[in-house]
């Protein structure tokens, strides 16, 4: 069985083609660079860029997979969460392909896609804790099995990826902020700023206070100190984000005794965070799983995997409409 996944929820246009054996036939991702001039994603521009390139991305994906569209048995498409205009482009395109080629179609929750991308090449031991960290979401999820999720903690304000973007802007770095923060933090002192663990001991994440602390600290530095301390601030921020995540994970591990810890989402590409959570997993004698760097960002193959799993579980979504604030379905 061959599944085509289509992803267009934000600023990546992607098509991925997956065999039911787990073999990735292709995964073409186009990241929209135009938004860097604005310091963030402009929804209207994102929609236009998706519309401009999605047909070419599909053709490139089919060409790399060495198949024709007639060989595809199932189409999966992201229907949320995301930017409504961007979602509409992907959904309209996928529906057109489905109707004109008589191929079944399945709506996919973008968040579940980030979780299940870990299952393409790994035999993740279940039950697992999933730490989902991206530009728009920071959620700790208990996963009993595929299709069965319980959200244990989520952010009450900014997401971790959003925090990186905002602090990068404060420090005068580029967009997206996560890679810029990671790059300069290599030479920084992570103990320079003592940033707190927000709502410590409670099952909530909160990151807006970290941004405010850094803003007040940075603007009071001299011009020379700002230049000299930029890397130290970035390193301190990374450490604080990891500390905040591990605080909640630690509470949950004691309560639920999972066999695995899964890190997913765009921020999962951060090497420092990967190392910290890997160390935590070793200390607590549980498995640790994280996608390859190229599968942390939004991509079509995670949508293909999720569509396939939902299809064989008979969790098909017949009403495929964009849902910008779509939540992870808890069972």
Order of alpha helices (4+ residues) and beta strands (2+ residues): beta-beta-beta-alpha-beta-alpha-beta-alpha-beta-beta-beta-alpha-alpha-alpha-alpha-beta-alpha-beta-alpha
